[in-house]
Amino acid sequence: MLDLATLQQFENDLNPRDPKSSIIPCEILGYGEISCVLQINNDFEIAAKRMPLFASISAAEKYAAAYKKYCERLRKAGLFVPEDSTQSVKGHGDIAVLYILQKQLPPSRFCHKLIHTQDADILTIMIQRIVEEIEKVWTYNSENDPEIRLAIDGQLSNWVLLESGEMAYVDTSTPLMLENGVETLDPELLLQSAPSFLRWLIRWLFLEDVMTRYYDRKLVYTDLIANLYKEQCPEIVDSWIMSINSGTTDKMDALDKQAIEAYYKEDKLIWRLFLGLRRIDRFIKSKLLGQRYEFVLPGKIKR
């Protein structure tokens, strides 16, 4: 188990530019826009999402409370969310770092990997199962407290089809939900990983889109299908569009392949630009200014 003392020691020693050089061993399991996912101290049971976003421990704890509430509501909606906990530690300088500790699931069972290893029949079942899970969110939104609305990021890497046949949802670290029409997540936190000299531009051009797209059912499915292009599987786009359209015909306008392709091209451009700017920001801070850059960045991503 990753206790508070171990995480604090790991954070004290961590070099975000080279996490594997830490005294406490770690492996990188994945990357998010505001986090990275680590296996720390050879603990094969826990995936630790590191989020160096906060000005104080109290701010990190406030985020953790929203995160826990989001997970509770997803579970109430009927989704399977792995066991989890949170720990807040003191980061370098004046920041605080939140670690979200989630039960680690088999890497080979993540859906963005299964699309490369399973036959067409299994993939058809897989997309049908994902649709069933996503629809639970909108059923929850329509049948429960009208003042509460949940959002969900349905991209493939967020789903795990277990050997038991159960579908797990793992991307819970960004608690997107509305209470009385107000977003519970401070949108400025999403900008902490952006270059400081461009935050005003990103806030102006992109922040509202990022904060609202996952509340729109059709955009959630559009993003899911667009993910097939990123994962180099365009050959199953048509069949998956058919599966989604047939599974949501009474609730949503049909998906359009041309619109999805346009969405993917725009999204690809935005995230390539964003990652490139983050690398420039890291170079300026670490090489020119001698400052610490807190985020662990991926290498080249094929899109």
One Martini backbone bead per residue (centre of mass of N, CA, C, O) as a GRO file, in nm:
protein
  303
    1MET     BB    1   0.097   0.035   0.021
    2LEU     BB    2   0.046   0.380  -0.030
    3ASP     BB    3   0.162   0.596   0.176
    4LEU     BB    4   0.228   0.908   0.281
    5ALA     BB    5   0.535   0.878   0.326
    6THR     BB    6   0.605   0.760   0.048
    7LEU     BB    7   0.491   0.992  -0.125
    8GLN     BB    8   0.661   1.218  -0.003
    9GLN     BB    9   0.935   1.096  -0.078
   10PHE     BB   10   0.886   1.080  -0.379
   11GLU     BB   11   0.833   1.384  -0.426
   12ASN     BB   12   1.101   1.494  -0.315
   13ASP     BB   13   1.276   1.317  -0.548
   14LEU     BB   14   1.142   1.411  -0.797
   15ASN     BB   15   1.196   1.402  -1.157
   16PRO     BB   16   0.995   1.496  -1.415
   17ARG     BB   17   1.206   1.439  -1.649
   18ASP     BB   18   1.302   1.164  -1.457
   19PRO     BB   19   1.133   0.943  -1.280
   20LYS     BB   20   1.331   0.679  -1.287
   21SER     BB   21   1.555   0.827  -1.091
   22SER     BB   22   1.432   0.750  -0.846
   23ILE     BB   23   1.467   0.599  -0.549
   24ILE     BB   24   1.184   0.542  -0.587
   25PRO     BB   25   1.037   0.340  -0.780
   26CYS     BB   26   0.915   0.376  -1.130
   27GLU     BB   27   0.630   0.374  -1.354
   28ILE     BB   28   0.484   0.450  -1.659
   29LEU     BB   29   0.135   0.418  -1.755
   30GLY     BB   30   0.049   0.731  -1.815
   31TYR     BB   31  -0.138   1.009  -1.970
   32GLY     BB   32  -0.241   1.340  -1.912
   33GLU     BB   33  -0.315   1.675  -1.917
   34ILE     BB   34  -0.291   1.685  -1.565
   35SER     BB   35  -0.140   1.400  -1.569
   36CYS     BB   36   0.011   1.107  -1.427
   37VAL     BB   37   0.077   0.752  -1.439
   38LEU     BB   38   0.184   0.547  -1.162
   39GLN     BB   39   0.428   0.311  -1.049
   40ILE     BB   40   0.502   0.271  -0.704
   41ASN     BB   41   0.716   0.075  -0.539
   42ASN     BB   42   0.614  -0.193  -0.677
   43ASP     BB   43   0.297  -0.140  -0.697
   44PHE     BB   44   0.068  -0.353  -0.868
   45GLU     BB   45  -0.219  -0.237  -0.741
   46ILE     BB   46  -0.134   0.071  -0.814
   47ALA     BB   47  -0.260   0.371  -0.959
   48ALA     BB   48  -0.084   0.684  -0.976
   49LYS     BB   49  -0.217   1.006  -0.980
   50ARG     BB   50  -0.048   1.296  -1.069
   51MET     BB   51  -0.130   1.635  -0.922
   52PRO     BB   52   0.039   1.954  -0.972
   53LEU     BB   53  -0.208   2.212  -0.899
   54PHE     BB   54  -0.162   2.332  -0.601
   55ALA     BB   55  -0.144   2.590  -0.346
   56SER     BB   56  -0.266   2.372  -0.138
   57ILE     BB   57  -0.385   2.133   0.066
   58SER     BB   58  -0.677   2.240   0.076
   59ALA     BB   59  -0.715   2.241  -0.233
   60ALA     BB   60  -0.668   1.938  -0.272
   61GLU     BB   61  -0.899   1.845  -0.080
   62LYS     BB   62  -1.128   1.974  -0.237
   63TYR     BB   63  -1.084   1.806  -0.490
   64ALA     BB   64  -1.111   1.528  -0.355
   65ALA     BB   65  -1.408   1.564  -0.276
   66ALA     BB   66  -1.514   1.588  -0.566
   67TYR     BB   67  -1.408   1.321  -0.664
   68LYS     BB   68  -1.567   1.138  -0.468
   69LYS     BB   69  -1.846   1.233  -0.559
   70TYR     BB   70  -1.820   1.145  -0.852
   71CYS     BB   71  -1.779   0.843  -0.799
   72GLU     BB   72  -2.043   0.797  -0.647
   73ARG     BB   73  -2.227   0.878  -0.889
   74LEU     BB   74  -2.129   0.672  -1.091
   75ARG     BB   75  -2.209   0.429  -0.920
   76LYS     BB   76  -2.510   0.505  -0.899
   77ALA     BB   77  -2.542   0.484  -1.219
   78GLY     BB   78  -2.368   0.186  -1.269
   79LEU     BB   79  -2.073   0.210  -1.261
   80PHE     BB   80  -1.747   0.076  -1.282
   81VAL     BB   81  -1.530   0.171  -1.018
   82PRO     BB   82  -1.248   0.155  -0.893
   83GLU     BB   83  -1.073   0.142  -0.638
   84ASP     BB   84  -1.009   0.421  -0.400
   85SER     BB   85  -0.786   0.706  -0.328
   86THR     BB   86  -0.628   0.974  -0.131
   87GLN     BB   87  -0.332   1.203  -0.148
   88SER     BB   88  -0.163   1.467   0.019
   89VAL     BB   89   0.122   1.667  -0.073
   90LYS     BB   90   0.422   1.821  -0.059
   91GLY     BB   91   0.573   2.020  -0.268
   92HIS     BB   92   0.751   2.219  -0.442
   93GLY     BB   93   0.761   2.484  -0.281
   94ASP     BB   94   0.410   2.594  -0.275
   95ILE     BB   95   0.297   2.326  -0.351
   96ALA     BB   96   0.047   2.080  -0.417
   97VAL     BB   97  -0.014   1.718  -0.420
   98LEU     BB   98  -0.222   1.490  -0.589
   99TYR     BB   99  -0.313   1.150  -0.515
  100ILE     BB  100  -0.461   0.903  -0.715
  101LEU     BB  101  -0.570   0.584  -0.597
  102GLN     BB  102  -0.591   0.303  -0.813
  103LYS     BB  103  -0.682   0.021  -0.916
  104GLN     BB  104  -0.510  -0.203  -1.096
  105LEU     BB  105  -0.541  -0.295  -1.429
  106PRO     BB  106  -0.516  -0.477  -1.700
  107PRO     BB  107  -0.350  -0.356  -1.970
  108SER     BB  108  -0.472  -0.559  -2.197
  109ARG     BB  109  -0.792  -0.454  -2.125
  110PHE     BB  110  -0.776  -0.210  -2.273
  111CYS     BB  111  -0.953  -0.086  -2.539
  112HIS     BB  112  -0.707   0.042  -2.705
  113LYS     BB  113  -0.587  -0.260  -2.723
  114LEU     BB  114  -0.818  -0.455  -2.814
  115ILE     BB  115  -0.852  -0.341  -3.112
  116HIS     BB  116  -0.569  -0.510  -3.189
  117THR     BB  117  -0.668  -0.828  -3.078
  118GLN     BB  118  -0.962  -0.845  -3.177
  119ASP     BB  119  -1.239  -0.937  -3.313
  120ALA     BB  120  -1.527  -0.822  -3.452
  121ASP     BB  121  -1.724  -0.941  -3.244
  122ILE     BB  122  -1.591  -0.825  -2.990
  123LEU     BB  123  -1.601  -0.525  -3.081
  124THR     BB  124  -1.906  -0.507  -3.090
  125ILE     BB  125  -1.950  -0.567  -2.792
  126MET     BB  126  -1.776  -0.338  -2.680
  127ILE     BB  127  -1.938  -0.093  -2.792
  128GLN     BB  128  -2.205  -0.173  -2.662
  129ARG     BB  129  -2.099  -0.151  -2.370
  130ILE     BB  130  -2.013   0.143  -2.377
  131VAL     BB  131  -2.289   0.258  -2.441
  132GLU     BB  132  -2.430   0.154  -2.189
  133GLU     BB  133  -2.253   0.320  -1.992
  134ILE     BB  134  -2.302   0.606  -2.099
  135GLU     BB  135  -2.617   0.599  -2.069
  136LYS     BB  136  -2.620   0.600  -1.757
  137VAL     BB  137  -2.559   0.901  -1.726
  138TRP     BB  138  -2.824   1.007  -1.867
  139THR     BB  139  -3.015   0.862  -1.683
  140TYR     BB  140  -2.926   0.997  -1.426
  141ASN     BB  141  -2.983   1.293  -1.518
  142SER     BB  142  -3.304   1.232  -1.567
  143GLU     BB  143  -3.380   1.067  -1.275
  144ASN     BB  144  -3.254   1.270  -1.093
  145ASP     BB  145  -3.136   1.532  -0.976
  146PRO     BB  146  -3.179   1.822  -1.163
  147GLU     BB  147  -2.913   1.969  -1.028
  148ILE     BB  148  -2.761   1.713  -1.149
  149ARG     BB  149  -2.461   1.678  -1.362
  150LEU     BB  150  -2.297   1.454  -1.564
  151ALA     BB  151  -1.982   1.369  -1.695
  152ILE     BB  152  -1.798   1.212  -1.986
  153ASP     BB  153  -1.507   1.033  -2.093
  154GLY     BB  154  -1.524   0.796  -2.374
  155GLN     BB  155  -1.257   0.707  -2.433
  156LEU     BB  156  -1.089   0.412  -2.471
  157SER     BB  157  -0.868   0.445  -2.232
  158ASN     BB  158  -1.120   0.447  -2.006
  159TRP     BB  159  -1.157   0.138  -2.077
  160VAL     BB  160  -1.228  -0.193  -1.918
  161LEU     BB  161  -1.227  -0.530  -2.027
  162LEU     BB  162  -1.291  -0.783  -1.848
  163GLU     BB  163  -1.290  -1.122  -1.822
  164SER     BB  164  -1.585  -1.117  -1.689
  165GLY     BB  165  -1.728  -0.863  -1.873
  166GLU     BB  166  -1.662  -0.617  -1.726
  167MET     BB  167  -1.696  -0.261  -1.723
  168ALA     BB  168  -1.450  -0.016  -1.680
  169TYR     BB  169  -1.401   0.310  -1.525
  170VAL     BB  170  -1.097   0.534  -1.493
  171ASP     BB  171  -1.170   0.851  -1.563
  172THR     BB  172  -1.195   1.034  -1.250
  173SER     BB  173  -0.990   1.292  -1.205
  174THR     BB  174  -1.222   1.467  -1.357
  175PRO     BB  175  -1.487   1.634  -1.192
  176LEU     BB  176  -1.753   1.647  -1.400
  177MET     BB  177  -2.000   1.870  -1.255
  178LEU     BB  178  -2.327   1.981  -1.187
  179GLU     BB  179  -2.449   2.235  -0.950
  180ASN     BB  180  -2.691   2.435  -1.010
  181GLY     BB  181  -2.528   2.501  -1.293
  182VAL     BB  182  -2.244   2.453  -1.153
  183GLU     BB  183  -1.919   2.412  -1.169
  184THR     BB  184  -1.712   2.230  -0.948
  185LEU     BB  185  -1.475   2.292  -1.129
  186ASP     BB  186  -1.193   2.466  -1.155
  187PRO     BB  187  -1.078   2.574  -1.459
  188GLU     BB  188  -0.791   2.678  -1.376
  189LEU     BB  189  -0.662   2.399  -1.322
  190LEU     BB  190  -0.637   2.319  -1.632
  191LEU     BB  191  -0.402   2.553  -1.670
  192GLN     BB  192  -0.143   2.459  -1.508
  193SER     BB  193  -0.015   2.292  -1.766
  194ALA     BB  194   0.014   2.552  -1.902
  195PRO     BB  195   0.153   2.804  -2.036
  196SER     BB  196   0.171   3.102  -1.881
  197PHE     BB  197   0.191   3.289  -2.154
  198LEU     BB  198  -0.100   3.126  -2.269
  199ARG     BB  199  -0.355   3.119  -2.085
  200TRP     BB  200  -0.532   3.342  -2.205
  201LEU     BB  201  -0.572   3.200  -2.481
  202ILE     BB  202  -0.686   2.928  -2.384
  203ARG     BB  203  -0.920   3.049  -2.228
  204TRP     BB  204  -1.051   3.184  -2.481
  205LEU     BB  205  -1.052   2.931  -2.697
  206PHE     BB  206  -1.080   2.631  -2.510
  207LEU     BB  207  -1.204   2.596  -2.220
  208GLU     BB  208  -1.508   2.573  -2.273
  209ASP     BB  209  -1.494   2.320  -2.451
  210VAL     BB  210  -1.365   2.130  -2.239
  211MET     BB  211  -1.595   2.177  -2.014
  212THR     BB  212  -1.858   2.091  -2.220
  213ARG     BB  213  -1.835   1.833  -2.411
  214TYR     BB  214  -1.914   1.604  -2.177
  215TYR     BB  215  -2.235   1.701  -2.176
  216ASP     BB  216  -2.248   1.595  -2.474
  217ARG     BB  217  -2.347   1.316  -2.614
  218LYS     BB  218  -2.251   1.346  -2.911
  219LEU     BB  219  -1.956   1.435  -2.837
  220VAL     BB  220  -1.875   1.180  -2.689
  221TYR     BB  221  -1.908   0.995  -2.944
  222THR     BB  222  -1.729   1.153  -3.133
  223ASP     BB  223  -1.471   1.118  -2.963
  224LEU     BB  224  -1.468   0.810  -2.967
  225ILE     BB  225  -1.442   0.773  -3.277
  226ALA     BB  226  -1.194   0.957  -3.319
  227ASN     BB  227  -1.005   0.762  -3.157
  228LEU     BB  228  -0.962   0.556  -3.392
  229TYR     BB  229  -0.761   0.731  -3.546
  230LYS     BB  230  -0.544   0.751  -3.329
  231GLU     BB  231  -0.540   0.415  -3.315
  232GLN     BB  232  -0.532   0.308  -3.617
  233CYS     BB  233  -0.878   0.230  -3.677
  234PRO     BB  234  -1.065   0.306  -3.946
  235GLU     BB  235  -1.209   0.023  -4.024
  236ILE     BB  236  -1.432   0.059  -3.762
  237VAL     BB  237  -1.603   0.316  -3.788
  238ASP     BB  238  -1.867   0.232  -3.933
  239SER     BB  239  -1.960   0.011  -3.729
  240TRP     BB  240  -1.965   0.201  -3.478
  241ILE     BB  241  -2.168   0.403  -3.578
  242MET     BB  242  -2.396   0.198  -3.605
  243SER     BB  243  -2.404   0.110  -3.308
  244ILE     BB  244  -2.469   0.390  -3.192
  245ASN     BB  245  -2.718   0.464  -3.360
  246SER     BB  246  -2.884   0.204  -3.272
  247GLY     BB  247  -2.849   0.274  -2.946
  248THR     BB  248  -2.965   0.611  -2.988
  249THR     BB  249  -3.217   0.695  -3.173
  250ASP     BB  250  -3.425   0.812  -2.935
  251LYS     BB  251  -3.186   1.043  -2.818
  252MET     BB  252  -3.011   1.095  -3.092
  253ASP     BB  253  -2.840   1.213  -3.325
  254ALA     BB  254  -2.678   1.113  -3.581
  255LEU     BB  255  -2.389   1.015  -3.683
  256ASP     BB  256  -2.113   1.171  -3.870
  257LYS     BB  257  -1.831   1.108  -4.040
  258GLN     BB  258  -1.741   1.390  -4.139
  259ALA     BB  259  -1.766   1.528  -3.862
  260ILE     BB  260  -1.560   1.345  -3.720
  261GLU     BB  261  -1.314   1.409  -3.898
  262ALA     BB  262  -1.312   1.711  -3.832
  263TYR     BB  263  -1.280   1.682  -3.531
  264TYR     BB  264  -1.013   1.527  -3.532
  265LYS     BB  265  -0.836   1.737  -3.678
  266GLU     BB  266  -0.873   1.958  -3.464
  267ASP     BB  267  -0.786   1.798  -3.212
  268LYS     BB  268  -0.504   1.722  -3.309
  269LEU     BB  269  -0.399   2.011  -3.335
  270ILE     BB  270  -0.441   2.106  -3.045
  271TRP     BB  271  -0.267   1.880  -2.893
  272ARG     BB  272  -0.004   1.927  -3.042
  273LEU     BB  273   0.027   2.222  -2.964
  274PHE     BB  274   0.011   2.190  -2.657
  275LEU     BB  275   0.256   2.001  -2.625
  276GLY     BB  276   0.464   2.185  -2.760
  277LEU     BB  277   0.429   2.421  -2.554
  278ARG     BB  278   0.511   2.259  -2.304
  279ARG     BB  279   0.801   2.204  -2.398
  280ILE     BB  280   0.883   2.498  -2.414
  281ASP     BB  281   0.824   2.564  -2.119
  282ARG     BB  282   1.026   2.363  -2.001
  283PHE     BB  283   1.279   2.485  -2.131
  284ILE     BB  284   1.261   2.768  -2.011
  285LYS     BB  285   1.256   2.690  -1.710
  286SER     BB  286   1.499   2.476  -1.694
  287LYS     BB  287   1.727   2.609  -1.892
  288LEU     BB  288   1.694   2.934  -1.861
  289LEU     BB  289   1.573   2.970  -1.542
  290GLY     BB  290   1.612   2.727  -1.334
  291GLN     BB  291   1.344   2.577  -1.309
  292ARG     BB  292   1.075   2.395  -1.212
  293TYR     BB  293   0.909   2.124  -1.375
  294GLU     BB  294   0.617   1.942  -1.277
  295PHE     BB  295   0.566   1.787  -1.543
  296VAL     BB  296   0.493   1.487  -1.709
  297LEU     BB  297   0.600   1.412  -2.030
  298PRO     BB  298   0.559   1.295  -2.325
  299GLY     BB  299   0.635   1.176  -2.598
  300LYS     BB  300   0.573   1.078  -2.890
  301ILE     BB  301   0.253   1.101  -3.051
  302LYS     BB  302   0.034   0.904  -3.217
  303ARG     BB  303  -0.237   1.043  -3.452
   0.00000   0.00000   0.00000
